[in-house]
Amino acid sequence: MLEELFGTTKPVIGVIHLLPLPGSPRFSGQIEAMLARAEQEAASLASGGADAIIVENFFDAPFAKNRVDMATACALTLAAKRIKEISQLPLGINVLRNDGHAALAVAAACQAEFIRVNVLTGAMVTDQGVIESEAHELMMYRRMLGMETQIRILADVMVKHAVPLGVGAQIGQMAKDTVFRGMADGIIVSGVATGSAPPLEDLQAVRHALPKTPIFVGSGISRENVGAMLGIADGIIVASSLKRQGVLENPVDVDRVRALVDSVKRALTPSS
């Protein structure tokens, strides 16, 4: 899947955090400002050497628990189409907090290649309350759209800013359930919060449970730890460390993208 989707076996997926969208409490009323920044960040990621882009409504917090407003989905589609035109890189959609249906709809409308779903299986206690699996409904919707092969679904396991409902949850078993019972095409492992790297033992547990499934690190990637992470995982999804001056609210910095991509190349080059 990795070569087919990203053109490489160790993709660097850069994140575009959209400015607040219509339907969110922080929306400024300035659609064009949001679109202009999205275009600029897409150009920075593409010029810096990223292999793909994922766009999300990160600044819409506090997030809707499940379905987002239709205006939010429409604005996200506009942004995704602009990004696709600017970068021509494989594009992913993540609709926070957990609207996989909207993500699929946006992806179908703008010909994006993949989506990210925070809670595909199980139930997680989050700052939005308890979020439960909608794997059956989501897979049926993808089938109804006729997009089973065109849009891949990458799903988090023990997603950040959340804890599993119940006791004794094991990340390896949860990852297996997400793939074999939830039909995820790939797994994302993140730390406890935005900007936090996952423990290597969590990555190893997921790799042991799913030796043939694409696994991505979903948070906390830096030039310092990317080698260790890609020694286990198949790809990285990175946002915070690519921002100008390392500040989350700032735009993507093309020089930081280049530096990270160079670090990935060095990490993957066999030592003589």
Salt bridges, closest charged atoms under 4 A:
GLU4 OE2 - ARG152 NH2 3.15
GLU32 OE2 - ARG82 NH2 3.64
GLU39 OE2 - ARG82 NH1 3.18
GLU41 OE2 - ARG37 NE 2.94
GLU56 OE2 - HIS17 NE2 3.35
ASP99 OD1 - ARG67 NH1 3.49
GLU113 OE2 - LYS84 NZ 2.61
GLU134 OE1 - ARG67 NH2 3.04
GLU134 OE1 - HIS101 ND1 3.66
ASP156 OD2 - ARG116 NH2 2.84
ASP185 OD2 - ARG142 NH1 3.06
ASP234 OD2 - ARG207 NH2 2.48
ASP255 OD1 - ARG258 NH1 3.29
